């Protein structure tokens, strides 16, 4: 009898083949934070960078690109599934130009959030500036392709938005600004209003196919579990509950947007439960460790603390759910991306 895992893998590859054939997505456009930043932070004055080893050690050419991962991000994997490039370039990377960006571009910045206060913590690109870069990209695209073709690309492109974790972990629960102004429910509503404004503005700029990403089980990130060592090092359930509540509000927002924005197709891409499954039962997905990360001790290191001089880093990142104390490995990204491809993103593969 064929093992269930093998059957699932074969079905996944079969589905991806069908999707590749039917896809009518000319470009992938990315907004967000470190979960999808392909290297924009390399080119701004911030301490939050990852353009050095061992980051990127499993990327093409074993090259650190500024991705907070050992390899590719979910957006890279989704792009390939749509028959586009295998990795999406960062808009601020001078080695790329509009000929590369025409089929995929990333405006995301590690450390940012919906809230402008969040982006100011580590001096990264605020969300409003990501949108300004998108406007600049549109001008370049029209110059490169002509107005008619560019408008077609803008209207048919898939827009992937992944943001929000930093608003809580880097901002609300860390610095006494927003927490003194809002209780957590009100702060969630504040962020949801910004998410609505973002999608609405992108719609006004021509976007019609959009995926609004939810939060992961952020209380289970190794960094958060380390702060909980005195209580056994388990997940911080308060943070997970906040993530679930926020995701429910985002799901409601998506329904609202689909009613209000004529011709738009907005989906809610929820990574929470597929990631929680990997964390709670890592062996079911071929992992050996979910409580600590691969890089360094795996307890608290990320960015410059995760460097090639640390002798504690693991040899095989594929055995770990997390690469550093805040970010998943390429293998985890692949599982999550394929889950989204088979669920919320599947409808975009069958456009006629």
Residue frames relative to the residue before (quaternion, step in Angstrom):
aa qw qx qy qz dx dy dz
X 1.0000 0.0000 0.0000 0.0000 0.00 0.00 0.00
X 0.4496 -0.6963 0.4896 0.2706 3.60 -0.91 0.93
X 0.4940 -0.6696 0.4600 0.3099 3.61 -0.79 0.96
X 0.6062 -0.5884 0.4028 0.3523 3.55 -1.11 0.76
X 0.6402 0.5412 -0.3274 0.4361 3.57 0.97 -0.86
X 0.6466 0.5202 -0.3118 0.4628 3.58 1.05 -0.80
X 0.6314 0.5334 -0.3185 0.4641 3.55 1.01 -0.86
X 0.6598 0.5121 -0.3009 0.4603 3.57 0.94 -0.93
X 0.6514 0.5178 -0.3127 0.4581 3.55 1.00 -0.85
X 0.6594 0.5064 -0.3035 0.4653 3.59 0.95 -0.88
X 0.6499 0.5117 -0.3120 0.4673 3.57 1.00 -0.83
X 0.6257 0.5410 -0.3322 0.4534 3.56 1.04 -0.80
X 0.6847 0.4744 -0.2893 0.4717 3.58 0.86 -0.95
X 0.6275 0.5324 -0.3334 0.4601 3.59 1.06 -0.75
X 0.6533 0.5092 -0.3040 0.4707 3.55 0.99 -0.89
X 0.6518 0.5161 -0.3192 0.4549 3.57 0.95 -0.87
X 0.6229 0.5372 -0.3359 0.4588 3.58 1.07 -0.72
X 0.6548 0.5013 -0.3037 0.4771 3.56 0.97 -0.91
X 0.6623 0.5144 -0.3041 0.4519 3.55 0.92 -0.93
X 0.6226 0.5512 -0.3299 0.4469 3.55 1.01 -0.87
X 0.6715 0.5026 -0.2921 0.4595 3.58 0.98 -0.86
X 0.7723 0.4034 -0.1886 0.4532 3.58 0.90 -0.96
X 0.5044 0.7029 -0.4132 0.2841 3.57 1.19 -0.44
X 0.0466 -0.7620 0.6453 0.0266 3.52 -1.11 0.81
X 0.3684 0.6810 -0.5247 0.3539 3.51 0.60 1.24
X 0.2433 -0.8213 0.4971 0.1381 3.62 -0.34 1.15
X 0.8118 0.0447 0.0035 0.5823 3.59 1.19 -0.45
X 0.2622 -0.7113 0.6273 0.1784 3.54 -1.31 0.48
X 0.0828 -0.7932 0.6033 0.0060 3.58 -0.79 1.06
X 0.1437 -0.8491 0.5083 -0.0016 3.55 -0.60 1.21
X 0.0296 -0.7590 0.6504 0.0008 3.53 -1.05 0.93
X 0.4669 0.7128 -0.4540 0.2605 3.59 -1.05 0.59
X 0.6480 -0.5170 0.4276 0.3605 3.50 -1.32 -0.61
X 0.8171 -0.2695 0.1710 0.4800 3.60 -1.18 -0.48
X 0.5369 0.6174 -0.4149 0.3980 3.59 1.18 -0.30
X 0.8079 0.1915 -0.0866 0.5505 3.59 1.22 -0.48
X 0.4481 0.6870 -0.4594 0.3408 3.62 1.25 0.10
X 0.1893 -0.8157 0.5405 0.0816 3.57 -0.59 1.15
X 0.8173 -0.2695 0.1119 0.4969 3.59 1.19 0.35
X 0.3703 0.7504 -0.4877 0.2488 3.61 1.16 0.20
X 0.6368 0.5507 -0.3432 0.4165 3.59 1.01 -0.70
X 0.4966 0.6496 -0.4289 0.3839 3.60 1.23 -0.24
X 0.7831 0.3754 -0.1424 0.4749 3.55 1.09 -0.78
X 0.6480 0.4351 -0.3456 0.5209 3.57 1.19 0.53
X 0.5303 -0.6493 0.4385 0.3238 3.63 -1.13 0.52
X 0.3558 0.6971 -0.5389 0.3113 3.55 0.13 1.33
X 0.4883 -0.6467 0.4914 0.3192 3.57 -1.18 0.47
X 0.6222 0.5662 -0.3390 0.4212 3.58 1.22 -0.38
X 0.2804 0.7515 -0.5367 0.2620 3.55 0.05 1.36
X 0.0907 -0.7839 0.6099 0.0728 3.54 -1.32 0.30
X 0.3906 0.7323 -0.4689 0.3022 3.58 1.08 0.70
X 0.6040 0.4924 -0.3648 0.5095 3.53 0.92 1.01
X 0.6030 -0.5636 0.4216 0.3753 3.56 -1.25 0.43
X 0.5807 -0.1159 -0.7993 -0.1025 1.54 -2.23 1.18
X 0.3385 0.7155 -0.5348 0.2957 3.63 1.19 0.25
X 0.8169 0.2545 -0.1975 0.4784 3.55 -1.03 0.80
X 0.3962 0.7565 -0.4675 0.2284 3.61 1.19 0.07
X 0.7351 0.3371 -0.2221 0.5447 3.61 1.23 -0.38
X 0.4394 0.6627 -0.4698 0.3835 3.59 1.28 0.33
X 0.6990 -0.4393 0.3399 0.4505 3.57 -1.28 0.21
X 0.8317 0.1237 -0.1289 0.5257 3.57 -0.75 1.05
X 0.4294 -0.7174 0.4426 0.3242 3.58 1.32 0.28
X 0.3917 0.7615 -0.4116 0.3119 3.52 1.11 0.85
X 0.3403 -0.7089 0.5724 0.2322 3.62 -0.82 0.92
X 0.1435 -0.8391 0.5243 0.0229 3.56 -0.64 1.15
X 0.5995 -0.5057 0.3934 0.4797 3.56 1.21 -0.40
X 0.4965 0.6042 -0.4453 0.4360 3.56 1.29 0.07
X 0.3671 -0.7167 0.5463 0.2305 3.58 -0.95 0.84
X 0.5543 0.5577 -0.3824 0.4853 3.52 0.58 1.24
X 0.5410 -0.5870 0.4786 0.3656 3.55 -1.28 0.22
X 0.8067 0.1265 -0.0438 0.5757 3.57 1.23 -0.43
X 0.8217 -0.2255 0.1827 0.4905 3.53 -0.87 -1.00
X 0.4554 -0.6647 0.5365 0.2509 3.49 -1.37 0.48
X 0.6818 -0.4755 0.3372 0.4419 3.63 -1.19 0.27
X 0.6471 0.5341 -0.3241 0.4371 3.58 0.98 -0.80
X 0.6069 0.5398 -0.3519 0.4652 3.60 1.08 -0.65
X 0.6851 0.4942 -0.2745 0.4594 3.54 0.92 -0.97
X 0.6319 0.5173 -0.3217 0.4791 3.57 1.06 -0.75
X 0.6216 0.5481 -0.3348 0.4484 3.57 0.99 -0.82
X 0.6694 0.4923 -0.2996 0.4688 3.57 0.89 -0.90
X 0.6378 0.5411 -0.3295 0.4381 3.57 1.00 -0.79
X 0.6783 0.4643 -0.2804 0.4957 3.58 1.15 -0.57
X 0.5690 -0.6224 0.3721 0.3879 3.56 1.27 0.15
X 0.5352 0.6088 -0.4034 0.4245 3.56 1.27 0.36
X 0.7897 -0.3095 0.2108 0.4859 3.60 -1.22 -0.30
X 0.5616 -0.6402 0.4271 0.3039 3.56 -1.21 0.61
X 0.7774 0.0948 -0.0778 0.6170 3.57 1.25 -0.29
X 0.3568 -0.7518 0.5235 0.1827 3.54 -0.99 0.89
X 0.3596 -0.7743 0.4772 0.2084 3.62 -0.60 1.07
X 0.5070 -0.6297 0.5046 0.3031 3.54 -1.25 0.58
X 0.5460 -0.6592 0.4161 0.3069 3.57 -0.90 0.96
X 0.7177 0.4568 -0.2577 0.4580 3.61 1.01 -0.74
X 0.5019 0.6540 -0.4255 0.3733 3.59 1.27 -0.08
X 0.3420 -0.7897 0.4708 0.1943 3.63 -0.42 1.16
X 0.5783 0.5844 -0.3904 0.4143 3.61 1.19 -0.19
X 0.6936 0.3901 -0.2679 0.5431 3.58 1.32 -0.10
X 0.1242 -0.7784 0.6094 0.0857 3.54 -1.26 0.40
X 0.7753 -0.3799 0.2233 0.4525 3.57 -1.27 -0.03
X 0.5731 0.5782 -0.3949 0.4257 3.61 1.12 -0.44
X 0.6674 0.4501 -0.2887 0.5183 3.58 1.18 -0.57
X 0.6926 0.5053 -0.2761 0.4343 3.57 0.95 -0.94
X 0.5215 0.6761 -0.4086 0.3223 3.60 1.16 -0.44
X 0.7670 0.3090 -0.1869 0.5304 3.60 1.14 -0.53
X 0.8116 -0.0539 0.0152 0.5816 3.57 1.23 0.12
X 0.1069 0.7960 -0.5847 0.1144 3.54 -0.87 0.97
X 0.2088 -0.7824 0.5795 0.0918 3.55 -1.09 0.78
X 0.1498 -0.7921 0.5890 0.0563 3.56 -0.85 1.05
X 0.4378 0.7488 -0.4204 0.2661 3.59 1.30 -0.12
X 0.1389 -0.7789 0.6086 0.0605 3.53 -1.25 0.57
X 0.4592 -0.6866 0.4966 0.2667 3.56 -0.72 1.10
X 0.7969 0.3122 -0.2360 0.4602 3.56 -1.00 0.86
X 0.5913 0.5897 -0.3710 0.4062 3.57 1.24 -0.16
X 0.1453 -0.7807 0.6006 0.0933 3.54 -1.32 0.08
X 0.6888 -0.3985 0.3591 0.4876 3.54 -1.28 -0.21
X 0.7080 0.4682 -0.2208 0.4803 3.53 1.00 -1.01
X 0.4762 -0.6787 0.4785 0.2891 3.62 -0.83 0.93
X 0.5766 0.5819 -0.3792 0.4302 3.59 1.12 -0.57
X 0.6199 0.5583 -0.3376 0.4359 3.58 1.04 -0.77
X 0.6919 0.4771 -0.2889 0.4585 3.59 0.82 -0.94
X 0.6418 0.5404 -0.3299 0.4326 3.60 1.11 -0.58
X 0.5183 0.6628 -0.4162 0.3446 3.61 1.17 -0.46
X 0.8132 0.1449 -0.0551 0.5610 3.58 0.87 -0.94
X 0.4872 -0.7058 0.4037 0.3187 3.57 1.26 0.49
X 0.3585 0.7148 -0.5152 0.3084 3.55 0.74 1.11
X 0.7040 -0.4713 0.3234 0.4215 3.57 -1.30 0.03
X 0.3382 -0.7406 0.5356 0.2241 3.63 -0.65 1.00
X 0.6670 -0.5291 0.3435 0.3964 3.56 -1.19 0.49
X 0.6319 0.5385 -0.3491 0.4345 3.59 0.96 -0.78
X 0.6474 0.5114 -0.3212 0.4650 3.58 1.08 -0.69
X 0.5764 0.5604 -0.3789 0.4584 3.60 1.10 -0.59
X 0.6541 0.4994 -0.3074 0.4778 3.58 1.02 -0.81
X 0.6264 0.5236 -0.3404 0.4665 3.60 1.03 -0.70
X 0.6246 0.5166 -0.3353 0.4802 3.58 1.05 -0.70
X 0.6166 0.5427 -0.3382 0.4592 3.58 1.06 -0.72
X 0.6379 0.5145 -0.3265 0.4710 3.59 1.00 -0.78
X 0.6346 0.5152 -0.3196 0.4792 3.56 1.03 -0.79
X 0.6222 0.5426 -0.3194 0.4652 3.57 1.05 -0.84
X 0.6419 0.5298 -0.3310 0.4447 3.59 0.93 -0.84
X 0.6364 0.5211 -0.3276 0.4649 3.57 0.99 -0.79
X 0.6615 0.5001 -0.3009 0.4709 3.56 0.94 -0.89
X 0.6540 0.5273 -0.3105 0.4448 3.57 0.99 -0.87
X 0.6573 0.4996 -0.3096 0.4716 3.59 1.00 -0.80
X 0.6361 0.5125 -0.3258 0.4761 3.56 1.07 -0.68
X 0.6963 0.4886 -0.2581 0.4581 3.56 1.05 -0.83
X 0.8097 0.2848 -0.1180 0.4993 3.58 0.88 -0.97
X 0.4859 -0.5924 0.4766 0.4311 3.55 1.18 -0.55
X 0.6584 -0.5682 0.3262 0.3705 3.56 -1.11 0.67
X 0.6885 0.5042 -0.3002 0.4262 3.58 0.80 -1.00
X 0.6974 0.4561 -0.2759 0.4790 3.58 0.81 -0.98
X 0.6423 0.5258 -0.3278 0.4511 3.59 0.98 -0.79
X 0.6530 0.5081 -0.3164 0.4640 3.57 0.96 -0.84
X 0.6167 0.5374 -0.3380 0.4655 3.57 1.12 -0.66
X 0.6515 0.5045 -0.3095 0.4745 3.58 0.95 -0.87
X 0.6581 0.5146 -0.3081 0.4551 3.58 0.89 -0.94
X 0.7128 0.4665 -0.2594 0.4550 3.58 0.94 -0.85
X 0.7350 0.4071 -0.2280 0.4920 3.58 1.11 -0.66
X 0.5024 0.6705 -0.4189 0.3501 3.60 1.22 -0.31
X 0.3605 -0.6900 0.5791 0.2419 3.54 -1.29 0.42
X 0.2059 -0.7883 0.5752 0.0733 3.54 -0.78 1.12
X 0.1188 -0.8031 0.5837 0.0144 3.55 -0.64 1.20
X 0.0673 -0.8015 0.5940 -0.0185 3.57 -0.71 1.15
X 0.0857 0.7867 -0.6031 0.0998 3.59 -0.70 1.11
X 0.3328 0.7353 -0.4970 0.3187 3.55 -0.20 1.30
X 0.5424 0.6650 -0.4330 0.2759 3.58 -1.20 0.38
X 0.5913 0.6010 -0.3776 0.3827 3.60 1.03 -0.68
X 0.6697 0.5174 -0.3070 0.4355 3.59 0.92 -0.88
X 0.5693 0.6071 -0.3839 0.4000 3.56 1.12 -0.60
X 0.7252 0.4008 -0.2314 0.5098 3.55 1.11 -0.67
X 0.7766 0.3901 -0.2107 0.4475 3.60 0.63 -1.10
X 0.7327 0.4003 -0.2256 0.5021 3.58 1.04 -0.73
X 0.7652 0.3528 -0.1549 0.5158 3.53 1.16 -0.69
X 0.7994 0.3735 -0.2200 0.4160 3.58 0.04 -1.30
X 0.7785 0.3377 -0.1785 0.4981 3.59 0.85 -0.96
X 0.6930 0.4864 -0.2707 0.4582 3.61 1.26 0.01
X 0.7996 0.1655 -0.0912 0.5700 3.58 0.90 -0.85
X 0.4499 -0.7406 0.4408 0.2340 3.61 -0.90 0.91
X 0.3505 0.7147 -0.5302 0.2919 3.57 0.63 1.12
X 0.7838 0.3058 -0.1697 0.5131 3.56 0.35 -1.22
X 0.6331 0.5456 -0.3434 0.4285 3.60 1.04 -0.68
X 0.6513 0.4814 -0.3202 0.4915 3.59 1.22 -0.38
X 0.6850 0.4743 -0.2711 0.4820 3.58 1.28 -0.33
X 0.8080 0.1605 -0.0389 0.5656 3.58 1.08 -0.79
X 0.3772 -0.6026 0.6188 0.3342 3.53 -1.25 0.37
X 0.7008 -0.5103 0.2713 0.4181 3.58 -1.14 0.42
X 0.6296 0.5346 -0.3436 0.4469 3.60 1.03 -0.68
X 0.6649 0.4885 -0.2990 0.4795 3.56 0.98 -0.83
X 0.6300 0.5198 -0.3391 0.4669 3.58 1.06 -0.69
X 0.5989 0.5434 -0.3529 0.4706 3.58 1.05 -0.69
X 0.6641 0.5018 -0.3014 0.4651 3.58 0.92 -0.91
X 0.6057 0.5541 -0.3350 0.4624 3.56 1.09 -0.77
X 0.6878 0.4728 -0.2744 0.4775 3.59 0.94 -0.91
X 0.6273 0.5356 -0.3375 0.4536 3.58 1.00 -0.78
X 0.6249 0.5316 -0.3379 0.4612 3.59 1.04 -0.75
X 0.6427 0.5026 -0.3195 0.4819 3.58 1.04 -0.75
X 0.6222 0.5351 -0.3349 0.4631 3.59 1.02 -0.80
X 0.6427 0.5173 -0.3223 0.4642 3.58 0.99 -0.81
X 0.6549 0.5062 -0.3117 0.4667 3.57 0.95 -0.86
X 0.6283 0.5448 -0.3317 0.4454 3.58 1.03 -0.79
X 0.6985 0.4593 -0.2822 0.4706 3.58 0.73 -1.03
X 0.6424 0.5276 -0.3250 0.4509 3.58 0.98 -0.81
X 0.6636 0.4907 -0.3110 0.4713 3.59 0.95 -0.81
X 0.6386 0.5104 -0.3328 0.4701 3.60 0.97 -0.77
X 0.6122 0.5404 -0.3310 0.4728 3.57 1.09 -0.76
X 0.6697 0.4961 -0.2943 0.4678 3.58 0.91 -0.90
X 0.6795 0.4650 -0.2747 0.4966 3.57 1.21 -0.52
X 0.7169 -0.4841 0.2347 0.4434 3.57 1.28 0.19
X 0.5172 0.6487 -0.4245 0.3627 3.62 1.20 -0.23
X 0.0763 -0.8119 0.5783 0.0255 3.57 -1.01 0.83
X 0.7467 0.2969 -0.1851 0.5658 3.60 1.17 -0.46
X 0.1198 0.8334 -0.5193 0.1464 3.55 -0.26 1.25
X 0.1658 -0.7511 0.6326 0.0906 3.52 -1.14 0.79
X 0.1524 -0.7788 0.6057 0.0581 3.55 -0.68 1.16
X 0.2692 -0.8121 0.5026 0.1244 3.56 -0.46 1.22
X 0.3723 -0.7217 0.5442 0.2106 3.53 -1.18 0.67
X 0.6263 -0.5392 0.4111 0.3847 3.54 -1.33 -0.08
X 0.4575 -0.6455 0.5311 0.3033 3.58 -1.21 0.53
X 0.6112 -0.4861 0.4213 0.4612 3.62 -1.24 -0.09
X 0.1356 -0.8771 0.4558 0.0681 3.54 0.49 1.26
X 0.5830 0.5721 -0.3790 0.4349 3.58 1.19 -0.26
X 0.6745 0.4839 -0.2834 0.4802 3.57 1.30 -0.22
X 0.3991 0.6858 -0.5067 0.3372 3.59 1.20 0.17
X 0.5982 -0.6024 0.3750 0.3723 3.64 -0.89 0.82
X 0.6231 0.5499 -0.3457 0.4357 3.59 0.99 -0.77
X 0.6843 0.4665 -0.2861 0.4819 3.58 0.95 -0.84
X 0.6363 0.5220 -0.3331 0.4601 3.59 1.03 -0.72
X 0.6048 0.5564 -0.3513 0.4486 3.57 1.12 -0.65
X 0.6584 0.4960 -0.3141 0.4710 3.58 1.01 -0.74
X 0.6909 0.4572 -0.2570 0.4976 3.55 1.31 -0.30
X 0.2937 0.8095 -0.4731 0.1860 3.59 1.28 0.28
X 0.6329 0.5481 -0.3403 0.4281 3.58 1.01 -0.72
X 0.7323 0.3587 -0.2096 0.5396 3.55 1.26 -0.41
X 0.7557 -0.4217 0.1932 0.4623 3.54 1.14 0.70
X 0.4648 -0.7182 0.4245 0.2965 3.58 1.24 -0.10
X 0.4229 0.7053 -0.4703 0.3201 3.56 1.17 0.41
X 0.7049 -0.4222 0.3412 0.4565 3.54 -1.32 -0.02
X 0.4019 -0.6717 0.5618 0.2678 3.56 -1.16 0.61
X 0.2907 -0.8228 0.4635 0.1543 3.54 -0.03 1.32
X 0.5558 0.5981 -0.4009 0.4155 3.60 1.11 -0.51
X 0.6732 0.4805 -0.2927 0.4798 3.57 0.97 -0.84
X 0.6344 0.5216 -0.3315 0.4643 3.58 1.02 -0.74
X 0.6388 0.5226 -0.3263 0.4608 3.57 0.99 -0.78
X 0.6298 0.5252 -0.3257 0.4705 3.58 1.02 -0.80
X 0.6419 0.5228 -0.3189 0.4614 3.58 0.98 -0.85
X 0.6691 0.4952 -0.3048 0.4628 3.59 0.90 -0.88
X 0.6504 0.5130 -0.3139 0.4640 3.57 0.96 -0.84
X 0.6574 0.5027 -0.3059 0.4706 3.56 0.97 -0.88
X 0.6396 0.5291 -0.3219 0.4554 3.58 0.98 -0.80
X 0.6256 0.5285 -0.3381 0.4636 3.57 1.03 -0.73
X 0.6594 0.4968 -0.3058 0.4742 3.57 1.01 -0.78
X 0.6345 0.5141 -0.3303 0.4733 3.59 1.04 -0.71
X 0.6253 0.5315 -0.3360 0.4622 3.58 1.02 -0.78
X 0.6490 0.5012 -0.3114 0.4803 3.58 1.01 -0.77
X 0.6191 0.5455 -0.3329 0.4564 3.57 1.06 -0.76
X 0.6404 0.5350 -0.3265 0.4438 3.57 0.95 -0.86
X 0.6318 0.5177 -0.3310 0.4725 3.59 0.98 -0.77
X 0.6509 0.5237 -0.2987 0.4613 3.54 0.99 -0.89
X 0.6713 0.5082 -0.2985 0.4494 3.57 0.91 -0.91
X 0.6500 0.5214 -0.3201 0.4507 3.57 0.98 -0.79
X 0.6512 0.4937 -0.3102 0.4858 3.57 1.16 -0.49
X 0.7387 0.4515 -0.2223 0.4484 3.55 1.02 -0.84
X 0.7501 0.3778 -0.2046 0.5028 3.60 1.01 -0.79
X 0.3164 -0.7929 0.4954 0.1606 3.54 -0.16 1.32
X 0.8296 0.1999 -0.1712 0.4925 3.55 -0.83 1.03
X 0.5691 0.5906 -0.3874 0.4210 3.58 1.27 -0.08
X 0.1294 -0.7410 0.6518 0.0963 3.52 -1.24 0.57
X 0.0159 0.8069 -0.5838 0.0884 3.52 -0.28 1.34
X 0.0772 -0.7951 0.6009 0.0283 3.57 -0.85 0.96
X 0.3535 -0.7020 0.5738 0.2304 3.53 -1.24 0.51
X 0.1466 -0.7929 0.5895 0.0476 3.56 -0.59 1.18
X 0.0857 -0.8388 0.5375 -0.0116 3.54 -0.22 1.31
X 0.1722 -0.8182 0.5408 0.0919 3.61 -0.42 1.16
X 0.4198 0.7740 -0.4290 0.2018 3.57 1.28 -0.34
X 0.7865 0.3902 -0.2168 0.4268 3.58 0.53 -1.14
X 0.6239 0.5115 -0.3642 0.4653 3.61 1.03 -0.60
X 0.6585 0.4845 -0.3117 0.4843 3.61 1.04 -0.73
X 0.6342 0.5222 -0.3381 0.4591 3.58 0.99 -0.77
X 0.6181 0.5483 -0.3416 0.4479 3.57 1.06 -0.71
X 0.6616 0.4944 -0.3030 0.4755 3.57 0.99 -0.82
X 0.6649 0.5104 -0.2969 0.4574 3.57 1.05 -0.77
X 0.7231 0.4474 -0.2444 0.4661 3.56 0.93 -0.91
X 0.7978 0.1056 -0.0409 0.5922 3.58 1.07 -0.75
X 0.0831 -0.8577 0.5053 0.0459 3.60 0.58 1.11
X 0.6327 0.5588 -0.3473 0.4085 3.59 0.98 -0.77
X 0.5931 0.5798 -0.3639 0.4239 3.61 1.13 -0.54
X 0.7381 0.3591 -0.2060 0.5328 3.57 1.23 -0.43
X 0.6156 -0.5858 0.3347 0.4072 3.57 1.25 0.23
X 0.5335 0.6100 -0.4159 0.4126 3.59 1.23 0.37
X 0.3358 -0.7280 0.5590 0.2116 3.52 -1.30 0.37
X 0.8129 0.1563 -0.0531 0.5585 3.59 1.13 -0.61
X 0.0407 -0.7964 0.6034 0.0039 3.55 -1.01 0.91
X 0.6235 0.5863 -0.3267 0.4008 3.58 1.22 -0.39
X 0.7646 0.1637 -0.1044 0.6146 3.56 1.19 -0.58
X 0.4884 -0.6742 0.4800 0.2766 3.55 -1.24 0.48
X 0.6515 -0.5291 0.3891 0.3797 3.54 -1.34 0.20
X 0.7364 0.4629 -0.2516 0.4245 3.57 0.80 -1.00
X 0.8386 0.0467 -0.0948 0.5344 3.55 -0.97 1.01
X 0.7967 -0.2205 0.1648 0.5380 3.63 -0.87 -0.84
X 0.4125 -0.7332 0.4479 0.3028 3.55 1.25 -0.42
X 0.5776 0.6217 -0.3563 0.3910 3.56 1.28 0.07
X 0.8421 0.0023 0.0513 0.5368 3.58 0.88 -0.88
X 0.5760 0.6512 -0.3665 0.3314 3.60 1.19 -0.37
X 0.1857 0.7170 -0.6634 0.1064 3.50 -1.21 0.82
X 0.7869 0.2511 -0.2324 0.5135 3.57 -1.28 0.39
X 0.8614 -0.0932 0.0386 0.4979 3.64 -0.89 -0.83
X 0.6028 0.5467 -0.3698 0.4483 3.61 1.16 -0.34
X 0.6554 0.4019 -0.2883 0.5708 3.54 1.31 -0.30
X 0.2607 0.7842 -0.5166 0.2240 3.57 0.03 1.27
X 0.6844 -0.5390 0.3210 0.3715 3.54 -1.26 0.44
X 0.6238 0.5672 -0.3404 0.4163 3.59 1.21 -0.33
X 0.5687 0.5896 -0.3892 0.4213 3.56 1.25 -0.16
X 0.3259 -0.7927 0.4827 0.1797 3.63 -0.51 1.12
X 0.5993 0.6208 -0.3463 0.3681 3.58 1.24 -0.24
X 0.4841 0.6953 -0.4362 0.3032 3.60 1.20 -0.29
X 0.5402 -0.6459 0.4427 0.3082 3.55 -1.09 0.77
X 0.5249 -0.6392 0.4704 0.3075 3.55 -1.26 0.43
X 0.8004 0.1910 -0.0627 0.5648 3.57 1.01 -0.85
X 0.2814 -0.7986 0.5122 0.1439 3.58 -0.25 1.29
X 0.5681 0.6209 -0.3812 0.3826 3.60 1.17 -0.44
X 0.6259 0.5343 -0.3402 0.4550 3.57 1.25 -0.25
X 0.7074 0.4527 -0.2258 0.4935 3.55 1.32 -0.25
X 0.4641 -0.6526 0.5250 0.2883 3.55 -1.09 0.75
X 0.7940 0.2461 -0.1131 0.5443 3.57 0.99 -0.86
X 0.4079 -0.6998 0.5400 0.2287 3.53 -1.11 0.82
X 0.7650 0.0063 -0.0104 0.6439 3.57 0.84 -0.99
X 0.7546 -0.4387 0.2391 0.4254 3.59 -1.24 0.02
X 0.7527 0.3616 -0.1951 0.5145 3.58 1.28 -0.09
X 0.7899 0.3285 -0.1235 0.5030 3.58 1.18 -0.57
X 0.5080 -0.6733 0.4537 0.2876 3.60 -1.03 0.77
X 0.5452 -0.5759 0.4940 0.3565 3.52 -1.34 0.26
X 0.6739 -0.4654 0.3724 0.4365 3.55 -1.30 0.19
X 0.6317 0.5371 -0.3454 0.4396 3.59 0.97 -0.77
X 0.6475 0.5013 -0.3110 0.4824 3.58 0.97 -0.83
X 0.6328 0.5318 -0.3225 0.4613 3.57 0.97 -0.85
X 0.6500 0.5271 -0.3123 0.4496 3.55 1.03 -0.79
X 0.6439 0.5087 -0.3188 0.4744 3.57 0.96 -0.85
X 0.6796 0.4916 -0.2899 0.4610 3.58 0.89 -0.95
X 0.6617 0.5157 -0.3078 0.4488 3.58 0.93 -0.91
X 0.6781 0.4830 -0.3011 0.4650 3.59 0.89 -0.87
X 0.5903 0.5520 -0.3638 0.4631 3.57 1.13 -0.60
X 0.6786 0.4767 -0.2910 0.4770 3.58 0.91 -0.88
X 0.6121 0.5576 -0.3407 0.4453 3.58 1.04 -0.76
X 0.7177 0.4464 -0.2428 0.4761 3.56 0.99 -0.84
X 0.7424 0.3813 -0.2113 0.5088 3.59 1.19 -0.40
X 0.8623 0.1592 -0.1019 0.4698 3.57 -0.33 -1.20
X 0.7205 0.4481 -0.2632 0.4592 3.61 1.00 -0.71
X 0.4618 0.7279 -0.4280 0.2716 3.58 1.23 -0.34
X 0.6306 0.5672 -0.3514 0.3965 3.60 0.96 -0.77
X 0.6520 0.5298 -0.3282 0.4318 3.59 1.08 -0.57
X 0.6042 0.5655 -0.3579 0.4324 3.59 1.24 -0.23
X 0.7368 0.4331 -0.2270 0.4668 3.58 1.19 -0.36
X 0.2751 0.7693 -0.5275 0.2328 3.57 1.14 0.54
X 0.2243 -0.7703 0.5823 0.1314 3.53 -1.08 0.71
